[in-house]
Amino acid sequence: AASDVYKRQEKGYVSVEMVVETAGGHSSIPPRHTAVGILSTAIHRLERNPLPSHFDGPLKQTLEAVAPHTDFGIRLALSNLWLLQPVVEQVLQGVPTISPMLRTTTAATLFHAGVKDNVLPNKARAVVNFRVFPGDSIDDVVAHVRRVVDDERIVLTPSKKRREASSVTATDSEAFALLRSAILDVYPDVVPAPYLITGGTDARHFRAITDGAFGFMPVRAALGDIRRAHGNDERIRTDSFVEGIGFYAHLMQRAGGWR
């Protein structure tokens, strides 16, 4: 069966700016390490040393929910995690769409240095973005960066734009039962399952007034659609869009009756 998901946890967010300043000069007389080299080494260290994975978190609950609906071989592995968890975890860490659900992710997103190819830049700046796994904290991430970079020449500054990972939304509630029922009414071929959203959503704004914030995107998306998110040709199918509108209408009708 196809598998759609509802969200009950959401990652946090913080970026760390890294700046190094050197004397600069002419490229024909370079020092052993330029500003670009120093900063590149720091980024390389961070990419090679990610924060620890957390298989026992939301991903394990997702796998347990979908296991009965998978092929025999996968079902066998997921039904025996007590024995095969290390193997399953290692395999999943190599899957680009799943590995972010295992840990706080590290993504170097900005790098600025130099204005001319024969001039040594006297300043290099980079930004590394972290999506914080529930259970990790922003302080944990910053401490990790300082420990891994371990270079006094680099000034590290956490971004002002930041948020901790969300709390867990319980699924043993009438609200969740309503949502799950509405999903199955409109999408009878899917498997509702717990899920950790790896990006950020507006649901975080509702957590100040409720501990029951669920997120569900009523869109049938193929793997190619997911990979296009925030990239070239980002889109959803028109029939999926119409179906999603129908879902929201159905959910509101059910909620009105439920209340």
ABEGO torsion letter per residue (X at the ends): XBBBBBBABBBBBBBBBBBBBBAEEBAABBBABBAAAAAAAAAAAAAABBBBBBAABAAAAAAAAAAAABBAAAAAAAAAAAAAAAAAAAAAAABAAAAAAABBBBBBABBBBEABAABBBABBBBBBBBBBBBGBBAAAAAAAAAAAAGBAABBBBBBABBBBBBBBBBABBAAAAAAAAAAAAABAABBBBBBBBABBBAAAAAAAABAABBBBBBBBBBAAAAAABGBBGBBBBAAAAAAAAAAAAAAAAAAAAAX
